Amino acid sequence: MKRILASLALATALSATTPLSVSAQTPIGVSYQPSLYWALPFHYANVKGWWKDVGLTPNFTTFPAGAPQIAAAPSKSWDVGGTGSVPAVLGAVRFNILTIGITNDESKTNAMMVRGDKFDAVKANPASLKGQRLLLTTNSTVDYAARKCLVKMGLAANDMQFVNLGQAQIITALTSNNGDFAGVWAPNTYTLEDRANAKYLCSGADAGAIVPGALIVRADFAKERPDDVAKFLAVFLRGWSWAKANPAEARALALDFYKQGGLEVTPRAMDQEFALRPVFGLDEQLKILARGAGASTVDGWFGEIGKFITDVGTIPANPEPKGYITDDFMKRVAADPKLRAFATEFDKK
């Protein structure tokens, strides 16, 4: 009898920590960029076995930046994922990609940086930036932030020479004295601080530019498998819910995740990641996506980004946000008692 009671108690405890238990496993293609903060929920889910809990088997595809990630959509090499807001808008225009949530607010971690020995001179005379080379990844969130920063400093958005490089190439250039100015996103910002004595000139937040990351899905996949899209969101949301409740373990796993992606950062840098990049739980997602009588908060953010992409000539016209941003799948999570409980289990009550 004691053994039976103990077994029952264990089963009860397990059911409390895993509110979903699904035997069938369905493949789903998940795309992301390695060693990035907003992709951590995918790693947490791998470690903790949460994909199995919702009946999904993820097939991961990684990309060095958002532009090639979006360009791969027509091949159907991925179904859902996370990316920057700039490639998300490009994906909406070119490949019918939907934005279904926000990965994080990375306004403070997309920045223009300068080699340390030039920092004081540039801060004293921002006009000296005119004609200088700025190494960055074009059609990206840092491209958007950098142009906003130039305007904030009293220059025109195109006053510098924009040199399109991958983020790893930019780090190599500055650390080998082959560049002075860079546009990078975290954790590359911390790497340049450590290896090139680089300093922040201006972040997106400094320039009043909101730089969100986007949770995305191919529109055809969303139509065919809406329930699986909701399950994907529930796993992602659970990741942040758990991380907030378990900060020490979350940071330790994050350091491992970055290392797996080929990037080693210091514990101090990881603390900055968690401090500088707000994330959104289920109810917060629903709030910023809600349109009510007018445009949503997210509509406003992406409207500005679409304007930027249009102004630089990447797309012919700024798409209407309500045409590619939807809260339907977040609402599916909220409306399903089991999925909601799964996504929010670790939220502070």
N, C-alpha and C positions, 0 to 999 in steps of 0.2 A: 504493500500500500504506500509506504514511504517513497519507493522508487517511482510509482505511478504519479504521486503528487509532485515529486521533483520534476518529472518529465513534463507534467502539465504546466508547472511554474516556468520552466525553460521555454516551452512553446509560447506561453503568454508573453514572456519578455521579448522573444524574437519577433513576435507579431507586432509588438509596440514599436520596435525600432525599424521594421520593414513593413509598412502598411500595405504594400502591394506584393503579391506573390504570384508570378505568372510562369507557367510551365513552357508555353510556346515562345520561341525566340525568333524575331523577325529582323532580317538585315536592314541596316540603314546607313547610308554614306554620309559621313560627317567630315566637313572640311574646316581647316583652321590654319593658323600660322604658329609654328613652334616657338617656345620660349617667350610667350606673351601672357601677360597677367590675365587678360579676359578669357583665355583658354583653360585656365586652371580648373573650372568645374568639370571639364571633360576628363582631366587627369584624376581628380578626386573620385569621379564616378567609376573609373577603371579600377582604382585601388580598393574602393569600398564595395564594388559589385552592384552598383545601383542600376546599371543598364539592364542587367538580368531581371531586376525587381520589376521593371516596367515591360519586360518582354521584348527588348531590343538587343540586337547584336551590332555594335558599331563597326563600320569599316572606315578607318581614318585615312584621309588624304591631306597632306600638308603642302603649303606653298610659302615662298619667301616673302610675298607681299600680296596685297589684295587684288591688284590688276590681273596677274596670271591666274589667281584663284577664280575670279569672275569669268575670265576667258575660257576656263575649262568647263563651265556650266553646260554648254550645248552638248558636250560629250557624255553628259550624265555620269561623270565620274564621282559626283557627290550629290546628295539630296538636300542636306541642311548644313548649317555651320555658323561660324562667326567671321566677321570681317570689319574693316573700317567703314565709316559712313560714306566716304568719297567713293570707294569701289562699290558700295551698296547702291548708290544712286546710278553709277555707270551701269551696274548690272540690271537695274530696273529699266533703263532706257534701251539697252542693247539685247538683253537676254531674258526679260520678263522675270526678274528676281524680285521676290517680296521681302520686305523687312517686317519681322514679326515680334521684335523686342529689342532691347538695348543690352549690350554686354557689360558696358561700364561707361563712365564719364572720364575720358582721357584728355580733357582740356589742359590740365596741368602737366601732362607728360608727353605732349607733342611740342617740340621747342626748337628754336634757333639757338645754336651754341657757337662759341668762339674760343679759339685757343687762348689760354689764360694770359699770355704775355701781351695780348692785343686788347684785352677786355676793357681796361680803363680808358684807352684812347677812343674806342668805339662808343662807349657809354657817354663820354664827354662830347663826341661829335658823330652822331649817327649818320650824318650826310656822307661820311667817309666810306660808307658801305656801297655807295653808288659805283656800279661797274665791277664790283668784286664778284668772285665766283662763290656761289652758295651750292654746296653739295647736298642733294636731297633726292628722295624718291618721288618722282612726279606722279600726278593723279592719285595722291594719297592724302591721308589726314594731315600729315606734317606739311605738305605742299599748301594746303588750305590755311593751316595755322601760321606758316611763315609769311605768306602774303598779307595776312591780317596784321602780323607783327610789324612788317615794313611800313604799313599805313599808320600804325600806332606810333611808330618812331618818326613820322613826318615825311616818309618817302613814298614814292609810288610803288604799287604792288609788283611792278616788273623792273624796278631800278637795279636789281642785281642780276648777274648771269646765272640762271638756274641750270645746274649740271646734273643730269639724271643718272643716279647710281643706286645700286642696292644698298641696304643698310650696312651689310658686312663690308662692302667696298668703301663706304664712307668712313667707317671706323679705321680700316687699314690706312686710308689716305691721311687722316689726321694724326694717327699715331706714328706715321712715317714722315711727317712734316711735308706732305704733299697737298695740304689744304689748310685753310684757316677758319672757314665758316661752314657750319653743317646744319642741316635740318634733320632731326632724328626723333624717334619715339622711344619711350622707355621699353625695355631696360637698357637700350643703347645709350641713352643719356647718361646713365650712371657709369657705363663702361668708359665713355669719353672723359667723364670727370676723373676717373681713376687712372686711365692710361695716357691721356693727352693733356691733363690739367685743364680741360675745357671748362668753360663757365656758361651759365644760362644768360643769354641776351634777352630772350622773351619767350614765354609760352603762349599757347592758345588762350589760356585763362587770362594772362596779362593783357592780351589784345581784345578781350571781350568775345572771343570765339568759343562757342560750345562745340566740343569735338566728341560726339558719342560714337561708340562702337555698335555694330548692328548684328542682331541674330537674323539669319536669312534662310530662305527656302526657295527652291525652284517652284514656280507657280504650278507646273504640271504635276509635280510630286505632291504639292499641297492639296490639289484637287483630288488626286487619286487616294491619298492616305492621310487625311486630316487628323485622325486619331493618333497616328504615329508621330506627327508633327507636335501635337500637344504633349505626348509622352517625352519627346526630346526636350521640350521646354521645361517640363517638370523636373527632369534630371538636372538641367542647367541651373534652375532656380534652387534646387536642393543643395547644389554645390556651394553657392554663396551663403545659403542659410546655415549649412554646416560650418563653413569657414569662419563665419562671425561668432559662432558658439565655441569654436575650438581653434583659437588664433595661433597657439604654439605649434600644434600639429599641422595646421594649414600652411604655416610658413615653412616648416621642415619639408613637407611634401612639395611645396612650390620650388624650393631650392633644387630638389631632385628633378622636377619636371624641366626646369630651365637647363639643367646639366644634360639631361637626355637630349635636348634640342641643340646641344653644342655650345651653350652659353653658361659660363659660371659667373654668378654675381655674389656679392658679399651679403651677409645677413643684414647689414645696414641698408644696402640697396633694396633688399626685399621688404624691409620695414617701410621704406619710402613708397614702394609699389602699393602696399596695403593702405598707407596713409593718404596718398594723393589721388587715388582712383575710386571714386564712389561707385557702388554697385546698387542694384535695385531688386528688391524682393517682389513677390507676386503682386501684392496690393499696390506697391509703388509703380510697378510696370503698368498696371491697369490705369492708374491715375494719370501718368504722363502720356499714355496712348489714347486716353478718352477724348472724344471730340465734343460730345454734348451738343451745344448749339453752334459751335464754331470749330476752328482748327485746334488740334491738340498741341501740347508742348513739344512732342516729338516732330509734328508737322513743321513747327517753327524752326527747330534745329536743322532739319533736313532741307527745308526751303532755302535757308541761307547757304547750305553746302551746294545745293543744286544751282544756285545763282553763281557761286564761285566757278563751278565746272563749266557753266555756260559762258561766263565772262572770259575765261581763258581759251575758249573755243573747242573744248573737248567734246561737248554735246551741242546740238543746234538750239535747244530750248530747255528751259527749266521745267522738269516734269511736276505735275501737281502731286503733292505728297499723298493725298488720299487715294491716288491711283495705284500706289505700290506699298504703302504702309498700312498694316491691318492689325487690329487687336483681337481678331476672331479666335486665334489659337490660344492666346492668353486667357480669353474668356472660357474656352473649353477646359483649360486647367482649373479655373476657378469654379466652374459649374459641376465638375466631377468630384464628389466628396473624397474619393480615394486619392486621386491625383493631387488635389489641393492639400490634403494631409501629408502626402509624400513630399511635395514641393516646399512646404512650410514647417516641417516637423521641428526644426531647430530654431525657428524664429522666437524671439523673446515675446512672451505672452503679456 
